[in-house]
């Protein structure tokens, strides 16, 4: 009989869960920075575009995951949230 182990069952489970969530924020933050270096394709509908739709989408996802992290970990008192904010 095999037992399914969740992240919360693991040693330092809350820290591991925090790191897994943080990876999403870091990924989309970096992706946003990369997309910012690519000039947008200007179209007739938006001739003054500054950022590409991909860049805006990545930035929105980054903010979405940041908000989710706050809701999950913003109340933590073990220094995880403070370390994240100072990052």
N, C-alpha and C positions, 0 to 999 in steps of 0.2 A: 504494500500500500504506500503510495507516494503522497506527500503532503505539499500542497501549494503554499508557498511562502510569499507574502506580500512585502512591499517595501517597509511598511510600518512594523513588521515583525523582525526586521533586520536589526543588527547592532547599530546603534545611532540612526535608527529609521527616520526620525524627523529630519536629521541633517541630510540624509541621502535623498529624501523626498524634496527637501529644499533645493538641493543641488540639481536634481532632475528638472525642477520647475525653472530654476535660474538659467539653465542651458537654453531654454526657449527664448527668454528675454535677451540673453547675450547673442544668440544666433540672429534674431531679427534686428537687433541694434546694429550688428556688424553688416548684415545684408542691406540695411538702410544706408549706411555709410558708403557701401560699395555702389549702390544704385545712384547715390548723389553725384558720383564722379562721372556717370554716363549722361551725356546731354540728352534731353528729351526730344522725341520726334514731334516737331510742331505740326499741328494740323489746322485746317481752316476753322474748325470749331473752337480751338483753343490756341491761338497763335502766340500767346504770351506765357505758355507753360514753362514753369521753372524746373519742375521735377516730373519724372516719368510716372505713369500710373503704377508701375511695379514698385517704385520707391515709396510712394504714398501708401500703398497696400502693406509693404513691409513695416513702415513706421506705425501704421494702425495696429498691426498684429503685435508689434513690440509693446505698444501702450496697453493693448488688451491683456497680454500675458503679465505685464507689470501690475495691472489692476488686480488680476487674479491672485498674484503673489501677495499683494497687500491684504486681500481678503482672507487668504489662508494663513499667512505668517506675520501679519502686521501686529498681532497681539503677543507674539513670542517674546519671552524675556531672557532668553539664553544667548543673546547677542547675534543671532543669525540675521535678523532684520536690520540691525544697525550696521553690520558688516556689508550687507547688500546695498544699503543706501549710500554708504561711504565708497562703494566701488565706483 
